[in-house]
Amino acid sequence: MRITIIAIILFCFCVNSARTQNLYGTTGLLQMPTAEMQKDKTFMCGGGVLNPEIMPSKEWWGNYYTFNYYVNITIFPWLEIGYNCVLVKAKPNIYHWVPSTYGRFVNQDRSFHGRLRVWKEGWWRVWTPQVVVGANDPTTGSWEGGSSSDDQRYNGFFCRYYVVATKHVEFTNGSWGVHVAYVFNKKEVNHLNGPAIGTNYRFSLPRTSFINKVLNGVNLIIEYDSKQVNIGGCYSLWKDHINIYGELYKCKHPSLGLNFKIGLK
């Protein structure tokens, strides 16, 4: 039993929060969005260590692990905005870097993100899902087909537009979430145009033992992000103020992260 508990904890510490994507710094699963919203006036900040396999442009980032950091706020129960930065190393033939800077973090890709809830879960009938529309890193070039670093006006590397529906099923000892989305952009690099589907399970056990308290911090995730299958998880501490999360992109490439959440009211 002790070995099983330790294995679960290690998995959660080494595997992304169902409430925050470490790549975008917004509410979501691993690589795909959800229609879940944070509580009104929630402020989030955090960052992660990102595997090169999840970077949208090999030409720009190459094959090295990089880092991101972000801030995010849910202004109203139906509106969330965020700002994310991903660090970039200098390399030949990219931008205007000189040889003395090659291999060093000298730049960062900045992006804004927004999510708008257009329908609340259970508004009409108990079975109706919540619906959110959103955009990550929107630029004119990303909508019209501009791509990567050929023109700096068109470097919305993380751009996507989406609509997503989420429905939760409550059980005695947990909550199961089902998320279906359509993601889109016209970029030549990291082009997106297709459905995504994911699910997550949060434990909600009676707090009658140490084991139950440990499991109640666990959130397990699996998704198809419109291109590949990813798995991950999260461990929440201090009443969800601290989340340690991670992801196995394509079920094998790890990324890790940490965020801090606080209510401003």
C-alpha positions, -999 to +999 in steps of 0.1 A: +000+000+000+028+024+009+046+017-024+013+024-043+009+058-025+044+068-032+041+059-069+009+080-072+026+110-056+057+107-078+035+104-109+017+136-100+050+155-093+065+143-126+034+145-148-002+195-160-029+209-140-064+205-153-068+242-144-037+256-160-017+249-191+020+254-185+026+262-222+000+291-223-005+300-187-043+298-191-070+275-179-070+242-197-057+206-198-022+199-212-021+212-247-059+216-253-083+242-238-113+235-216-144+255-208-136+255-171-132+289-155-113+300-124-132+316-096-139+353-100-109+376-093-084+347-093-048+358-099-023+332-111+014+334-118+038+306-126+062+291-149+076+258-163+104+239-179+093+230-214+104+201-235+117+211-270+091+187-286+062+210-276+078+241-291+058+253-322+089+262-343+121+241-344+137+268-365+132+294-337+138+273-306+159+243-318+162+212-296+168+226-261+147+227-230+134+262-224+114+281-197+083+301-196+066+324-170+032+340-170+006+361-151-032+355-155-063+370-140-100+361-142-114+397-143-151+385-142-165+349-138-168+349-176-136+366-187-099+355-183-068+372-197-032+362-195+004+372-205+030+346-212+067+347-220+088+318-234+126+322-233+146+319-265+183+312-270+204+330-297+214+309-327+229+316-362+207+329-389+178+338-365+171+375-358+202+397-353+222+378-327+260+379-328+282+348-323+291+357-287+254+352-277+249+319-294+235+292-270+225+318-244+190+329-234+189+364-248+152+369-259+117+359-251+085+353-271+057+373-256+020+366-261-014+376-248-043+352-242-080+355-236-110+333-228-147+343-228-175+321-213-206+323-235-227+296-218-225+284-182-228+247-173-264+237-165-279+270-174-308+255-195-308+219-184-287+200-159-270+182-188-260+212-208-222+218-210-203+250-204-190+267-235-160+290-239-144+307-269-108+319-268-076+329-285-040+323-277-014+346-291-037+362-317-020+382-346-032+393-380-005+370-396-017+340-376-053+345-389-042+352-425-015+326-429+017+344-419+043+320-406+072+319-382+102+341-385+101+351-422+083+383-411+085+394-375+049+407-377+037+371-382+055+353-353+024+344-334+040+310-327+015+299-301-015+312-320-048+293-320-085+302-319-109+278-303-144+269-291-147+243-263-174+226-243-170+210-209-193+188-189-187+174-154-201+142-139-200+141-101-194+109-082-194+102-045-156+101-045-146+124-073-154+145-104-150+134-140-146+161-166-151+157-204-138+184-228-144+187-265-129+215-286-122+227-321-089+245-326-078+266-356-053+288-372-040+294-407-003+294-399+021+274-421+042+266-390+023+248-362-009+248-383-040+238-364-074+229-378-093+201-361-111+186-331-095+180-297-109+159-269-097+153-233-108+141-199-096+145-163-105+130-130-102+147-096-105+128-064-129+139-037-126+114-009-138+118+027-110+134+047-109+106+072-073+094+067-039+106+055-042+085+023-075+102+014-061+136+020-031+128-003-054+115-031-076+145-029-048+166-043-045+144-074-058+154-108-052+130-137-055+139-174-054+124-208-061+142-241-060+142-279-050+178-287-059+176-325-025+162-333-014+136-307-022+120-274-007+135-242-010+124-205-003+143-173-014+152-139-012+177-111-008+178-073-025+207-055-013+220-022-024+246+003-061+246-007-053+249-045-030+279-040+000+259-052-001+235-081+028+213-091+022+199-125+036+182-155+030+166-189+042+137-210+038+151-245+031+122-270+031+102-238+070+104-235+084+139-236+082+155-201+075+191-191+072+204-156+057+235-139+045+253-109+019+280-104+005+300-075-032+311-073-048+336-050-083+352-048-082+390-050-116+394-032 
